[in-house]
Amino acid sequence: MDTFDFVLYTILIIVFCNILGFFISIVSIHADFLQKYRIQKRKIKASTFYNRLPLILFNITSLILISSIGLYFMYPYFFEQDIYFDIGTVPVILIQLFIILIIDDLYFYFLHAWMHTNKYVLNKIHRVHHKSISPFALEYIYVHPLEWMMGMIGVAIAFVLILVVMPLNLYAFWIFGLLRNLHEIHIHSNVEMPFLSKIPFLSKTKHHDDHHAYLDGNYASTFVWMDRIFKTNFHKE
């Protein structure tokens, strides 16, 4: 696979996830049939969504541009060039995916907890995200631009650890991007869909929704084990 195709497919994953997030946001705001699945019953005003859309679109556009430039130059040196897939590559994909998910979640927990304990960072940066008390799906990226940039460091650390041993696998990279984005959209949707809430080990929407509602605890994102270890996990009825 050449560099252009690699960057293009990566952009398509980002665009797909955010288009899906846009439609989920619109439906959750306007459709009454989802009300029974909503965790918080307060209704989100459509004007709130549209007022926040410029920053959301700015962050998505910035993410695509910065990622595209970075990946364009990184691809020839750090990624496997062969897109061929067979059963023998499955263990490599799973191992790399596991490492990226764990390191990213570990880093995010400490970053997120720090953004709450450091009052300057909380008020100047993270407070933007917490304007959302009852979030909608696309508010996962309604953040100060510095916040999502800092959040990318965890993924970079995971990549470096993998590169010490082997090149990055394209499929592991793409699957991580897809899963991470879709999970962020889900936990910010304020909707606990029955089938998604049954997936083991993953954090549920209620876990992160409580964090938005009470501005405290539940700092983990993908999993909940860090909150349990450091006793920052709580559950509101």
N, C-alpha and C positions, 0 to 999 in steps of 0.2 A: 504494500500500500504506500502511495506517495504521501508527502507531507500535507498537500492541499486536501486530499480526501480525508485524512485523519482529522484535521482541524474542522472540516465541514461536518463530518459525522458527529463530532463532539458538540459543535454548535447546535446541530439538529436535536440532540438529546436535551440540551438546556432549553431550547425554544419549545419543544414538545411539552416538557414538564411545566413550563410557565404558562403556556396556552391552556393546559389542563387546569392549572391553578386558577387562572382567570375565570374559566367557566364554572369551576366549583365555587369560587367566590360569588359570582353573579347568582348562581342557583341558590346558594345558602342564604343570600340576602333577600331574594325576591320570592323564593318558593316556600309556600307554607307547609308542604308535605314533609319537609325535612325537620320541621319544628320538634317532632317527637324524638329525634335523634340528637338535638342540640343539648350541650352540657349546660351552658348558661342560657337562660330563657330571655334575657334582654335582647331586644331586636336591634340589629345593626342598621343604621341609617344608610341609605344608598349614597347620600351626599358625603358621608365619611369615606366610603370606598373611593369615590371619584376624586375627592380632595387629596387622598394619599397616593393615588395612582402615579402622579408625576415622579415622586421619589422612588417608587417601586420600579417604574420604567427606566429611570436613570440608573439605578443599581443593576438591573438586568442587562442593560446596554453596556455599562462599564465592565461588568463581569465578563460578558461575551468578548469585548474588545481586548481586555487585558489577558484573558485566558487564551484567546486566539494567537496573540503575539507571542506569549510565553511558550505555548505548546508548539508553535511553528518552529521556534529555535531549539526547543528541547527534544522534539521527536527523533531527529536523526541520531541523537547521542544516548538517549535514556530508554527508548521504547523498542520492543521487538518489532521488526519490520514485517514479519510474516503474519498475515491475517488468517492463514490456514488453521482450521479447527479440527481436532479429532479427540477421541476419548482420553488420549494420553495427556492432553493439556488441561483437563478438568481439575486435577489436584493442584496444579500451579495456579489456576484461576481462583480456586477456593481458598488456598493458603494466602495468596496476595490480598484477596478481598477481605479475609478475616483480619489480617494485619492492619490494613487501611482503616477498616471500621473501628477496631479496638483503639488504635493510636489516635484517630480523629476524635473519638468519643472521650477518651481520656484527656486529651488536650482541651477539648471544648468544655468539659466539666470545670476544670481549673480556671480557664479564661472567663467563663460565665460567672462562676462564683466570685472571682476577682472584680468583675464589672459591677457586682452588687455590693461588695464590701468596701471598694474604693469609691467614696462618695463623689469625688470629682469626676471620675470616669462615668459613674452612674448618671450624674446630672447632665454632663456635657455630651455624652455619647450614647449610652445604653438607654437613657430615658426616651429617646426617639421611638425605639421599639416598644417601650412600655406605655406609649400613648394608647396602645391597644390593650384594653382590659378584657374584652370579649372578642377575640381575634377572628379574622376570616383567612382563608387559605393563603392568599398571596402576601399576607403580612409577615410571612417568614422572611421576606426580603425587604420589608419596610423597616430599615435600619439606617443608622448613620453609616456612610460609606466606609469609614475606618473600621467599623465593627465587622463587616463581612470580609474585609481585607485581613484583619487580624485572625478571623476564623479560618482562613485558608492555610495558615501556618501549620496547623495540625496535620492536614493532608500532605503538605510538603515534607514534614518530618517522617511520616509513614513512607513516602516515596523514597527518601534518602536511605532509610533502613532496608528497604527491599533492594535498592540499587547496590548496596554493599555486597549482596549475594548474587543477584540476577537482574536482567533487564525487566522493566515494567511490562506486564502483559496487557495488550490492548483491551481484551475483553474484561479483565478485572477492573481496569480503569473506567470503562464505559458502564459496566454494571454498577460499580460504586456510585458513579455520578447519577445514574438513573434512580437507584434505591435511595440515596441520600436526599435527593431533591423531592422525590415522591413522599418520603417519610416526613420531611419538613412541612410539606404542603398539608399532609394529613393531620399532624399534631397541632397545626395552627388553624385548622378548619372549624374548630368548636363543635365538630360533629363526630360522634363515636359510632362509626359504622360497625355493625355486628360482626361481619366476617373479618374485617381488619383487626378488630380488637382481640381476636382469638390467636393471632400469631404469637408464638412463644418468644420470650426474651426481649422483644422490642418494647420500647416505652409506648404507652397509650396516649391518646389525645387528652384524656382526663388528667394525666400526670403533668403535661405541659400547660394545660388550660388552667389548672390550679395555680401554677406559677404566675401566669398573667393576671389572674383574678386577685391574688394576694401579694404579689411582688416579693415573694420570699420562697426559698427552698426549691426543690425539684430542679436543680441546675443541669442535670444530665439531659441529653437529647435522644440519641439513638437507643441507648439502653438505660436501665435504671440502677445498675449495680453500684455505680460510684456514689449515688445519693444514699444508698443503703449502707455502704461502707463508712461514709463520713457523716451519717445520721442527719442528712439534709432532706430526707424524703418525708413528705407528709401527704395526707389525703383528706380532703374536705368533702363532707357529705352534701 
